[in-house]
Amino acid sequence: MASETVRIHPQTHAKLKQLADEVGESMPDVLERAVDAYARRRFLESLNEDFAALRRDPAAWREETAEREAWDVTLRDGLEDDR
């Protein structure tokens, strides 16, 4: 596994070590999972901001909902109801 050096605060290192000890994983693995979780959170926050901006524009929001309605009719297109 290739590695890079990253400077972190001593208190962050202590937290990382504690977490790694608690879950029985290596510090690099815990750090990777933490960064991935943070990236997902940032992605979702950005997506929420984009949708909020879209909703503030009535014309754009009408266009968005109209497109969703158009696609909704395809959800069961050609499928038999098994019930």
N, C-alpha and C positions, 0 to 999 in steps of 0.2 A: 504494500500500500504506500503510495507516495504521500508525502506530508509537506505542509507549509508551517511556518511559524507565525503565530498571531499573538500580539501583545494584549493581555487582558489585565484588568485590575486584580489585585490579590484577593479581594472579597469575592469577585466573580469566580476566580479559580477555586476558592474554598467551596462555594455553592455548587460548582460543577463537580468537584470531587465528591461532595456529600451526596449529590443526586446519583452519580455513578455508583457509589457504594450502596445506596439504598436499592437501586434496581439491578445491581449486579452486572452492569455493562461497563465498557471502557469509556473513559472521558471523551475520546473522539466520537464514539457512537452517540453518546448522550448529546454532545454539542451538535452533531449533524441533525439529530431529531429535533432539537430546539430550533435550529436555524430553519429547517423545513417547516416547522409549525409556524414560526414567525412569518415566513414567506407566504404561506397559505392565508394567514390572517391578514396580511397586508393586501394580498390579492382580493380577498373578499371585501375588505374595507374600501378599496378602490372601486370595486364593482358596485358596491352600495352607493358610493358617491356619484358614480356615473348614472345609475338609475335615478337617484334623487334629482340630478340635473335634468334628466330626461322628463321626469314627472313635472318639473317646474315649467316646462315648455308645453303648453296645452296642445298645440298642433303636432308636435313631435310625439307626445304621449298618445294622442288619438291614432296616429299612424302606427305606432308600436302595437297598440291593442288591436287595431284592425288586422295587422299582419298575424298576430297570435291567433285571432279568430279564424283567419283564412287557413292557417296550418292545423287548427284543432279538428277540422273536418277530416283530416287524413289519418287521425290516430287509429281508427279501426277500419280503414279503407280496405275492403276486400276480405276482411277476417270474419269468420263465422262466430256467432255468440255461443260459447260452450255451456252456457247455463241452462 
